């Protein structure tokens, strides 16, 4: 909770005029406890998980041709019952695991120094911290993900997530309860290394959740802005990991591709890409020859 009752008191303490963003934050958070602000993360994650996948889930059910052509595994279409079963299972995880975990983790956030007051971080500061969070999460989750693909890890934990060989957005957090804890840890590790403001923390959680939904969407759109992010894996990259399934020893990275490249765990994916490109080239060449025969 902010230690100021009025904007005037806050400006006097800071010895400057509040920015527009700081004024909005003051008006919103001044009467809310730090614990309540911390709990916003549960609301944000649940709302994003419910809303973000809906457009492509509707496309999945209706089979809209203009969008369906971008589906990575077009032969696999889930029924309404299968989609709702996935959604229900994840909602149960939210109530049983994610929500309580957020509540009991509050002392840890206070301990590492997540702040809620003024002043707010600058855009540059937030960007630098988000980059650190991404790199720390990506590297740590790469190794934990590989560990989950060991024989014991896969059979006892990770196979639940791989029940969807052609995933949808709702399947992003679909997993064994213990996997939520294991792969959730890297997302918070960066915060412990470089603690910041709660607004940066909430933004990080929202962006990471949106990214997880995107790579599990099952659709690869050529206009996606994420294609311009250097070394970003994307939907097609992660979809291959699900397609191969239990035998997958490729594409473990959650965000970027450099770990898979450095440690040689993207060879199967690259081979598949070359094979498909060559097959497409041959098909196109044969089609042109046939066309010439008919002319």
URPELIN-V588766 format. One record per helix or strand of 2 or more residues. SS is the DSSP state (2 for helix, 1 for strand). FROM is the first residue (numbers start at 0). TO is the last residue. If there is no record, write none. Layout:
SS FROM TO
SS FROM TO
//
This chain:
2 6 13
2 19 28
2 33 51
2 53 61
2 64 67
2 79 103
2 105 111
2 122 147
2 150 155
2 157 162
2 168 170
2 176 192
2 197 214
2 224 227
2 234 246
2 257 261
2 266 293
//
